[in-house]
Every structure is written in C-alpha cells, then in structure tokens.
Amino acid sequence: MYVSANQAYVFIAALFFGGAFGSLYFINILIKWSRLPAVVGVVFDVLFFALFTVFYVLYSFSLKFPSYRIYMTFGAVLGFLLTYNSFASI
C-alpha cells in the first residue's frame, strides 16, 4: 500500500487549484447574468464543472500526485467553495 509522505502538500495544492477555479467561476456567473435563456446557464455550469474535472486530473498528473485519495478531491472542492463564498460576500 502506497502512503504519501507529503499528504499536507498535496492537500494544499488541491486547495489552491480549487481556489483558482472558484475565482474563475465568476466569469461563468457574469455570462449567466446576461440576458440568455436559463438553459444556456445550465449548459455553462455543466461545461464549467466538466472542465474543472478535466483540468484537475491534468493538474494532478502534472504534479505527480500519489494515487487517488478522497482528501485530494475534498481539498479541491473546499478551495472552490471557500473562494466562491468569499467573493460572493463581496
């Protein structure tokens, strides 16, 4: 069984990745605020989170993360939510 010695660093890297995409989500919100039909907003949300997933997999491969652990996904989602909520309060 492979145990990562750098789990804290991997978690922090996932937090930063989620934070970066949390700030990019506001571009998606600006697109949805325009006078487009609601279906277009749903399509943009699905595409955004599909890109979030693809880029997260590429990011994890480029940084040579260890095999998949649930804390990595939790870190990315937590970073996204923290950034989104902090920008939303502004």
FIKOLZA-1660 file (N, C-alpha, C; in steps of 0.1 Angstrom, whole numbers, plus 5000, padded with zeros to 4 digits):
% residues 90
   i   px   py   pz ch aa at
   1 5008 4988 5000  A  M  N
   1 5000 5000 5000  A  M CA
   1 5009 5012 5000  A  M  C
   2 5006 5021 4991  A  Y  N
   2 5014 5034 4990  A  Y CA
   2 5008 5044 4999  A  Y  C
   3 5017 5050 5007  A  V  N
   3 5013 5061 5016  A  V CA
   3 5021 5073 5013  A  V  C
   4 5015 5084 5010  A  S  N
   4 5022 5096 5006  A  S CA
   4 5028 5103 5019  A  S  C
   5 5040 5106 5018  A  A  N
   5 5047 5113 5029  A  A CA
   5 5043 5128 5028  A  A  C
   6 5038 5133 5017  A  N  N
   6 5036 5147 5015  A  N CA
   6 5021 5150 5014  A  N  C
   7 5013 5143 5022  A  Q  N
   7 4998 5145 5021  A  Q CA
   7 4994 5159 5023  A  Q  C
   8 5000 5166 5032  A  A  N
   8 4996 5180 5035  A  A CA
   8 4999 5189 5023  A  A  C
   9 5010 5187 5016  A  Y  N
   9 5014 5195 5005  A  Y CA
   9 5004 5192 4993  A  Y  C
  10 5000 5180 4992  A  V  N
  10 4991 5176 4981  A  V CA
  10 4977 5183 4984  A  V  C
  11 4973 5182 4997  A  F  N
  11 4960 5188 5001  A  F CA
  11 4961 5203 4998  A  F  C
  12 4972 5210 5002  A  I  N
  12 4973 5224 5000  A  I CA
  12 4973 5228 4985  A  I  C
  13 4979 5220 4977  A  A  N
  13 4979 5222 4962  A  A CA
  13 4965 5220 4957  A  A  C
  14 4958 5210 4962  A  A  N
  14 4944 5209 4958  A  A CA
  14 4935 5220 4962  A  A  C
  15 4938 5226 4974  A  L  N
  15 4931 5238 4978  A  L CA
  15 4933 5250 4969  A  L  C
  16 4946 5252 4965  A  F  N
  16 4949 5263 4956  A  F CA
  16 4942 5261 4942  A  F  C
  17 4942 5248 4938  A  F  N
  17 4936 5246 4925  A  F CA
  17 4921 5249 4926  A  F  C
  18 4914 5244 4936  A  G  N
  18 4900 5247 4938  A  G CA
  18 4898 5262 4939  A  G  C
  19 4907 5269 4946  A  G  N
  19 4905 5284 4948  A  G CA
  19 4907 5291 4934  A  G  C
  20 4916 5286 4926  A  A  N
  20 4917 5292 4913  A  A CA
  20 4904 5291 4904  A  A  C
  21 4899 5279 4905  A  F  N
  21 4886 5277 4897  A  F CA
  21 4874 5283 4904  A  F  C
  22 4875 5285 4917  A  G  N
  22 4864 5293 4923  A  G CA
  22 4864 5307 4919  A  G  C
  23 4876 5313 4917  A  S  N
  23 4876 5327 4912  A  S CA
  23 4872 5327 4897  A  S  C
  24 4875 5317 4889  A  L  N
  24 4871 5317 4875  A  L CA
  24 4856 5314 4873  A  L  C
  25 4850 5309 4884  A  Y  N
  25 4836 5307 4883  A  Y CA
  25 4828 5320 4881  A  Y  C
  26 4833 5331 4886  A  F  N
  26 4826 5343 4885  A  F CA
  26 4825 5348 4870  A  F  C
  27 4834 5344 4861  A  I  N
  27 4832 5346 4847  A  I CA
  27 4820 5339 4842  A  I  C
  28 4818 5327 4847  A  N  N
  28 4806 5319 4844  A  N CA
  28 4793 5326 4849  A  N  C
  29 4794 5332 4861  A  I  N
  29 4783 5339 4866  A  I CA
  29 4779 5351 4858  A  I  C
  30 4790 5358 4854  A  L  N
  30 4787 5370 4845  A  L CA
  30 4780 5366 4832  A  L  C
  31 4784 5355 4827  A  I  N
  31 4778 5350 4814  A  I CA
  31 4763 5347 4817  A  I  C
  32 4760 5341 4829  A  K  N
  32 4747 5337 4832  A  K CA
  32 4738 5349 4835  A  K  C
  33 4744 5360 4840  A  W  N
  33 4737 5372 4843  A  W CA
  33 4732 5380 4830  A  W  C
  34 4739 5377 4819  A  S  N
  34 4734 5383 4807  A  S CA
  34 4720 5378 4803  A  S  C
  35 4714 5383 4793  A  R  N
  35 4700 5380 4790  A  R CA
  35 4699 5368 4781  A  R  C
  36 4705 5357 4786  A  L  N
  36 4705 5344 4779  A  L CA
  36 4694 5335 4785  A  L  C
  37 4688 5326 4778  A  P  N
  37 4679 5317 4784  A  P CA
  37 4685 5309 4795  A  P  C
  38 4676 5304 4804  A  A  N
  38 4681 5296 4816  A  A CA
  38 4688 5284 4812  A  A  C
  39 4684 5278 4801  A  V  N
  39 4690 5265 4796  A  V CA
  39 4705 5268 4793  A  V  C
  40 4709 5279 4788  A  V  N
  40 4722 5283 4785  A  V CA
  40 4731 5283 4798  A  V  C
  41 4725 5289 4808  A  G  N
  41 4732 5289 4821  A  G CA
  41 4735 5275 4827  A  G  C
  42 4725 5266 4825  A  V  N
  42 4727 5252 4829  A  V CA
  42 4738 5246 4821  A  V  C
  43 4738 5248 4808  A  V  N
  43 4748 5242 4799  A  V CA
  43 4762 5248 4803  A  V  C
  44 4763 5261 4806  A  F  N
  44 4776 5266 4810  A  F CA
  44 4781 5261 4824  A  F  C
  45 4771 5258 4833  A  D  N
  45 4775 5252 4846  A  D CA
  45 4781 5238 4843  A  D  C
  46 4774 5230 4835  A  V  N
  46 4778 5216 4833  A  V CA
  46 4792 5216 4826  A  V  C
  47 4794 5225 4816  A  L  N
  47 4807 5226 4809  A  L CA
  47 4818 5231 4818  A  L  C
  48 4815 5240 4827  A  F  N
  48 4825 5245 4837  A  F CA
  48 4829 5234 4846  A  F  C
  49 4820 5227 4852  A  F  N
  49 4825 5216 4861  A  F CA
  49 4831 5204 4854  A  F  C
  50 4827 5202 4841  A  A  N
  50 4834 5192 4833  A  A CA
  50 4849 5196 4831  A  A  C
  51 4851 5209 4828  A  L  N
  51 4864 5214 4826  A  L CA
  51 4872 5214 4839  A  L  C
  52 4865 5217 4850  A  F  N
  52 4871 5216 4863  A  F CA
  52 4876 5202 4866  A  F  C
  53 4869 5192 4862  A  T  N
  53 4873 5178 4864  A  T CA
  53 4885 5175 4856  A  T  C
  54 4884 5178 4843  A  V  N
  54 4895 5175 4833  A  V CA
  54 4908 5182 4838  A  V  C
  55 4907 5195 4841  A  F  N
  55 4919 5202 4845  A  F CA
  55 4924 5197 4858  A  F  C
  56 4916 5193 4867  A  Y  N
  56 4921 5187 4880  A  Y CA
  56 4928 5174 4878  A  Y  C
  57 4924 5166 4869  A  V  N
  57 4931 5154 4865  A  V CA
  57 4944 5157 4859  A  V  C
  58 4944 5166 4850  A  L  N
  58 4957 5170 4843  A  L CA
  58 4966 5177 4854  A  L  C
  59 4961 5185 4862  A  Y  N
  59 4969 5191 4873  A  Y CA
  59 4975 5180 4882  A  Y  C
  60 4967 5170 4886  A  S  N
  60 4972 5160 4895  A  S CA
  60 4983 5152 4888  A  S  C
  61 4982 5149 4875  A  F  N
  61 4992 5142 4868  A  F CA
  61 5005 5150 4866  A  F  C
  62 5003 5163 4864  A  S  N
  62 5015 5172 4862  A  S CA
  62 5023 5173 4874  A  S  C
  63 5016 5174 4886  A  L  N
  63 5023 5175 4899  A  L CA
  63 5027 5161 4904  A  L  C
  64 5023 5151 4897  A  K  N
  64 5026 5137 4901  A  K CA
  64 5021 5134 4915  A  K  C
  65 5008 5137 4917  A  F  N
  65 5001 5133 4929  A  F CA
  65 5002 5118 4931  A  F  C
  66 5001 5114 4943  A  P  N
  66 5000 5099 4945  A  P CA
  66 4987 5094 4940  A  P  C
  67 4985 5081 4941  A  S  N
  67 4972 5075 4936  A  S CA
  67 4961 5082 4943  A  S  C
  68 4949 5081 4937  A  Y  N
  68 4937 5089 4941  A  Y CA
  68 4934 5087 4956  A  Y  C
  69 4932 5098 4963  A  R  N
  69 4928 5098 4977  A  R CA
  69 4916 5107 4977  A  R  C
  70 4907 5105 4986  A  I  N
  70 4895 5113 4987  A  I CA
  70 4898 5127 4993  A  I  C
  71 4909 5128 5001  A  Y  N
  71 4912 5141 5006  A  Y CA
  71 4916 5151 4995  A  Y  C
  72 4921 5146 4984  A  M  N
  72 4925 5155 4973  A  M CA
  72 4913 5161 4966  A  M  C
  73 4903 5153 4964  A  T  N
  73 4890 5159 4959  A  T CA
  73 4884 5168 4969  A  T  C
  74 4884 5164 4982  A  F  N
  74 4878 5173 4992  A  F CA
  74 4886 5186 4993  A  F  C
  75 4899 5186 4991  A  G  N
  75 4906 5199 4991  A  G CA
  75 4903 5207 4979  A  G  C
  76 4901 5202 4967  A  A  N
  76 4898 5210 4956  A  A CA
  76 4884 5216 4957  A  A  C
  77 4874 5208 4962  A  V  N
  77 4861 5213 4964  A  V CA
  77 4860 5223 4975  A  V  C
  78 4868 5221 4986  A  L  N
  78 4868 5230 4997  A  L CA
  78 4874 5244 4992  A  L  C
  79 4885 5243 4984  A  G  N
  79 4891 5255 4979  A  G CA
  79 4881 5263 4970  A  G  C
  80 4874 5255 4962  A  F  N
  80 4864 5262 4953  A  F CA
  80 4853 5269 4962  A  F  C
  81 4848 5262 4972  A  L  N
  81 4837 5267 4980  A  L CA
  81 4842 5279 4988  A  L  C
  82 4854 5279 4993  A  L  N
  82 4859 5290 5001  A  L CA
  82 4861 5302 4993  A  L  C
  83 4867 5300 4981  A  T  N
  83 4869 5312 4972  A  T CA
  83 4855 5317 4967  A  T  C
  84 4846 5308 4963  A  Y  N
  84 4833 5313 4958  A  Y CA
  84 4826 5320 4969  A  Y  C
  85 4826 5315 4981  A  N  N
  85 4818 5322 4992  A  N CA
  85 4825 5335 4996  A  N  C
  86 4838 5336 4996  A  S  N
  86 4844 5349 4999  A  S CA
  86 4842 5359 4989  A  S  C
  87 4842 5355 4976  A  F  N
  87 4839 5365 4965  A  F CA
  87 4824 5368 4965  A  F  C
  88 4816 5359 4968  A  A  N
  88 4801 5361 4968  A  A CA
  88 4797 5371 4979  A  A  C
  89 4804 5371 4990  A  S  N
  89 4801 5380 5001  A  S CA
  89 4805 5395 4997  A  S  C
  90 4815 5396 4988  A  I  N
  90 4819 5409 4984  A  I CA
  90 4809 5414 4974  A  I  C
% end
